[in-house]
Amino acid sequence: MKKIKYLLILNLAFFFNCQDAIDIAQPGRLTPDRAFENVADLQQGLLGVYNAYDLTPEIAMGAYTDEVAVGFAGGGQGFTTSLAFILNSQSAASTTFWSNGYIGELFSCNIVINAALAITPEAGEEDEYNDILGQLYALRAFSHFQLLSYYSTDYADDSALGVPIIDFVPGTDAQPLRNTNGEVFAAINADLDRAEDLLLDANAPILVTKDFVTALRARMAAYRQNYSSAATFAQELLDKYPLADRTQYTNMFLDTDNTEIIFKLDRTANGPYDGQGATGSVAAGGGAGYIYAFVNPTIGGGVYFEFSRNLFNLFDPADVRYDVCVAPTSVVSPDYQNAADFVEEDKLVIQKYPGISGALLVNDLKVFRSSEMLLILAESLADAGNINGATNSTAALIKELRDARFGSAQPLPVYSSQQAAFAAILNERRVEFAFEGHRWKDLKRLGVRANQGVTRDPLDCAFNGACTLAPDDFKFTLPLPSVEFNGNPGLRAQQNPGY
């Protein structure tokens, strides 16, 4: 029997989405029961599911915040969208996360899950079969959480509207409405429980494992401000994944070290993501480095988005994160605010995704790292009021992270209030996870507690005046895409506030 390749998933999606109204059985039609007949087929199908997952749209959402500014070699990218805070139900952000989550990820997961449940593994294949099914359940949970994180107004309110739960293969007549957050979280936890029971006890950063499940539980609990659980899950992973030292940190973003990586999406030369995606758009795709430059991460590489000045000002040249994020060909003005020509005298090139051998600007996408777990723990301590002190405090954990990144003991910070501690966490996350897709959601969930929204340097926003976005602005929740209303008109009445 022929091997099933990853394109099978796309073929199945095509056939299921294009079936005609009376569902005529077409001779030779590829259906799941014919495509998946044994565990080897399921393994190939699982690879196809992994291929549906991409974080470049999430990374590109940083342009809606204060991560990037107009690039010196740009041609107007983002001028009328992200850099102007223009967001509506026709925006690429609105449609991309919805279609990627439902049509790409969840449809693929459910197709292979259904196929798996119809297969009885041969003797000796039970563990492999269970592990495949466990990975699929965990990925389905991740997809639902990703969708909810963009379209729910308040993660901590279980009665707020979330997203439709799709844990089945929908027909063309399906018109699901939004479930509440509480219902979505219950579905996610049910899938994570299933996954945990099925997954093998493995340590493989490019595959879903039990540690992936724990990391997702930690992030989800932090988003819900359930900090007791968040701290427990985060500490469990910190005990297994130490922070990278300076050399390991550098190599982590060259894809040659996995010391603190819990899970990442694998990217390879000549793979499906090797190339330029939608530049200047949240639709993104392709290599992550193409979100910022056309050719390469150097001053001559066609930089159309560069470091925002307010973000760059948080980086210290003695910090290894500076070396990883700032291209050495950058031109840094010592007095940029008084520069005669700001554009020419201050060129801040992003190089967090320099590329791998044979594929410029293409690198693995880091999903869960131990530094996130440490900062989740710092959040839990701030929430409890333990903000200062040399141990068991927000200050102590931020110092621990900085010690690792600077390679030497750093001063123990002191915070004047709980709000100041949350602001410090946001700033540390802003540096640690720069250009990794966290900033928009971090402001959404912590901005009010930190009294911190989007604040662009006046020189970065002088061209359009879009300099600030308050942390409670409705644009920290995406609108449901208007295209969805055509086939599912009931969703129109559930549109998010402000749209």
Long-range contacts (C-beta under 8 A, 24 or more apart in sequence): 1-37, 3-40, 3-44, 4-35, 4-36, 4-41, 4-44, 4-45, 4-48, 5-44, 5-48, 6-44, 6-47, 6-48, 6-51, 7-48, 8-35, 8-44, 8-45, 8-48, 9-45, 9-48, 9-49, 9-51, 9-52, 9-108, 9-111, 9-112, 10-48, 12-111, 13-103, 13-107, 13-108, 13-111, 16-107, 16-111, 16-169, 17-103, 17-172, 19-171, 19-172, 21-172, 32-111, 32-112, 32-114, 32-115, 32-118, 33-115, 33-118, 35-115, 36-112, 36-115, 36-116, 36-118, 36-119, 37-119, 38-119, 38-121, 38-122, 39-119, 39-121, 39-122, 39-125, 39-128, 39-129, 39-132, 41-115, 42-112, 42-115, 42-116, 42-119, 42-129, 42-132, 43-128, 43-132, 45-111, 45-112, 45-115, 46-112, 46-132, 46-135, 46-136, 48-108, 48-112, 49-105, 49-108, 49-109, 49-112, 49-136, 49-139, 50-139, 50-265, 50-266, 51-272, 52-100, 52-104, 52-105, 52-108, 53-105, 53-139, 53-265, 54-100, 54-265, 54-273, 54-284, 54-285, 54-365, 55-265, 55-288, 55-365, 55-367, 55-436, 55-437, 56-273, 56-277, 56-284, 56-285, 56-286, 56-287, 56-288, 56-291, 56-365, 57-93, 57-96, 57-97, 57-100, 57-282, 57-283, 57-284, 57-285, 58-146, 58-437, 59-284, 59-288, 59-291, 59-365, 59-435, 59-436, 59-437, 60-281, 60-282, 60-283, 60-284, 60-291, 61-93, 61-282, 61-437, 61-439, 61-440, 62-435, 62-437, 62-439, 62-440, 63-280, 63-282, 63-305, 64-93, 64-282, 64-440, 64-454, 64-475, 65-439, 65-440, 65-443, 65-454, 65-469, 66-308, 66-310, 66-311, 66-439, 66-454, 66-455, 66-456, 67-308, 67-311, 67-434, 67-435, 67-439, 68-292, 68-305, 68-306, 68-307, 68-308, 68-350, 69-305, 69-306, 69-307, 69-308, 69-309, 69-348, 69-456, 69-457, 69-460, 70-305, 70-306, 70-460, 70-463, 71-292, 71-293, 71-303, 71-304, 71-305, 71-306, 72-303, 72-306, 72-343, 72-344, 72-347, 73-293, 73-294, 73-302, 73-303, 73-304, 74-280, 74-303, 74-304, 74-305, 75-304, 76-280, 77-279, 77-280, 77-281, 77-304, 77-305, 78-280, 78-305, 79-463, 79-464, 81-280, 81-281, 81-282, 82-282, 83-461, 83-464, 83-466, 84-464, 84-466, 85-454, 85-466, 85-469, 85-475, 87-475, 87-478, 87-479, 88-479, 88-499, 89-479, 89-480, 89-481, 89-482, 89-495, 89-499, 90-481, 90-482, 91-282, 91-479, 92-278, 92-281, 92-282, 92-283, 93-282, 93-478, 94-478, 94-479, 94-480, 94-481, 94-482, 95-481, 95-483, 96-282, 96-283, 96-284, 97-146, 97-147, 97-150, 97-151, 97-282, 97-478, 98-147, 98-151, 98-480, 98-481, 98-484, 99-481, 101-143, 101-146, 101-147, 101-163, 102-147, 102-166, 105-139, 105-140, 105-143, 105-146, 106-140, 106-143, 106-144, 106-166, 107-166, 107-169, 107-170, 109-136, 109-139, 109-140, 109-143, 110-140, 110-166, 110-167, 110-168, 110-169, 111-169, 112-136, 113-137, 113-140, 114-168, 114-169, 127-200, 130-198, 130-199, 130-200, 131-198, 131-199, 131-200, 131-202, 133-194, 133-198, 134-194, 134-195, 134-196, 134-197, 134-198, 134-199, 134-200, 134-208, 135-195, 135-199, 135-207, 135-208, 137-191, 137-192, 137-194, 137-195, 137-198, 138-191, 138-192, 138-195, 138-199, 138-208, 138-212, 138-213, 138-216, 139-208, 140-167, 140-191, 141-187, 141-188, 141-189, 141-191, 141-192, 141-195, 141-216, 142-216, 144-184, 144-187, 144-188, 144-191, 145-188, 145-216, 145-219, 145-220, 148-181, 148-184, 148-185, 149-223, 149-441, 150-441, 150-477, 150-478, 151-477, 151-478, 151-480, 151-496, 152-181, 152-184, 152-477, 153-477, 153-496, 153-497, 154-181, 155-181, 155-223, 155-224, 155-225, 155-445, 156-223, 156-224, 156-225, 157-181, 158-182, 158-185, 161-494, 161-496, 167-191, 175-487, 175-488, 175-489, 175-490, 176-488, 177-488, 177-490, 177-491, 177-494, 178-491, 178-494, 185-220, 185-224, 188-220, 192-216, 192-217, 205-258, 205-261, 205-262, 205-263, 205-264, 206-263, 206-264, 206-265, 206-266, 206-364, 207-263, 208-263, 209-263, 211-237, 211-240, 211-241, 211-262, 211-263, 212-262, 212-263, 212-368, 215-262, 215-263, 215-368, 215-372, 215-373, 216-368, 218-372, 218-373, 218-376, 219-368, 219-372, 219-376, 222-376, 222-379, 222-380, 223-441, 223-445, 225-383, 227-379, 227-380, 227-383, 227-384, 228-380, 230-376, 230-377, 230-379, 230-380, 231-376, 231-377, 231-380, 231-381, 233-373, 234-373, 234-374, 234-376, 234-377, 234-380, 235-373, 235-377, 237-262, 237-370, 237-373, 238-370, 238-373, 238-374, 238-377, 241-369, 241-370, 241-373, 242-370, 243-370, 243-371, 243-374, 243-400, 243-401, 243-404, 244-371, 244-404, 245-404, 245-407, 246-320, 246-404, 246-405, 246-407, 249-320, 249-321, 249-324, 249-404, 249-405, 250-320, 250-323, 250-324, 252-366, 253-324, 253-352, 253-353, 253-354, 253-363, 254-354, 254-356, 254-363, 255-356, 255-363, 255-364, 260-369, 260-370, 260-371, 261-366, 261-368, 261-369, 262-367, 262-368, 262-369, 262-370, 262-373, 263-367, 263-368, 264-364, 264-365, 264-366, 264-367, 265-364, 265-365, 265-367, 266-364, 267-356, 267-359, 267-362, 267-363, 267-364, 267-365, 268-356, 268-359, 268-362, 269-356, 269-357, 269-358, 269-359, 269-362, 270-358, 270-359, 271-359, 271-362, 273-362, 274-359, 274-362, 276-361, 279-304, 280-304, 280-305, 286-362, 287-353, 287-355, 287-359, 287-360, 287-361, 287-362, 287-363, 288-352, 288-353, 288-361, 288-362, 288-363, 288-365, 288-435, 289-351, 289-352, 289-353, 289-354, 289-355, 289-360, 289-361, 289-362, 289-363, 290-361, 291-353, 291-435, 292-350, 292-353, 292-435, 293-349, 293-350, 293-361, 295-360, 296-354, 296-355, 296-360, 296-361, 297-327, 297-349, 297-350, 297-351, 297-353, 297-354, 297-355, 297-361, 298-327, 298-329, 298-349, 298-351, 299-327, 299-329, 299-330, 299-331, 299-347, 299-349, 300-329, 301-349, 303-347, 303-349, 303-350, 305-350, 306-347, 306-348, 306-349, 306-350, 307-348, 307-349, 307-350, 308-456, 308-457, 308-460, 309-336, 309-346, 309-348, 309-457, 309-459, 309-460, 310-455, 310-456, 310-457, 310-460, 311-430, 311-431, 311-434, 312-348, 313-457, 314-427, 314-430, 314-431, 315-431, 316-406, 318-406, 319-402, 319-405, 319-406, 319-431, 320-405, 320-406, 320-407, 321-405, 321-431, 321-432, 321-434, 324-351, 324-352, 325-350, 325-351, 325-352, 325-434, 325-435, 326-350, 326-351, 327-351, 336-459, 337-459, 342-459, 350-435, 352-434, 352-435, 352-436, 353-435, 366-436, 371-401, 371-432, 371-433, 372-432, 372-433, 374-400, 374-401, 375-401, 375-425, 375-428, 375-429, 375-432, 378-425, 378-428, 379-422, 379-425, 379-446, 382-418, 382-421, 382-422, 382-425, 385-418, 387-415, 387-417, 387-418, 387-420, 387-421, 388-414, 388-415, 394-421, 394-424, 394-425, 395-421, 398-424, 398-425, 398-428, 401-428, 401-432, 402-428, 405-432, 418-449, 419-449, 419-450, 419-451, 422-446, 422-449, 422-450, 423-450, 423-451, 423-452, 425-450, 426-450, 426-452, 440-476, 443-471, 443-476, 444-471, 444-476, 444-477, 447-471, 447-472, 447-476, 448-472, 474-498, 474-499
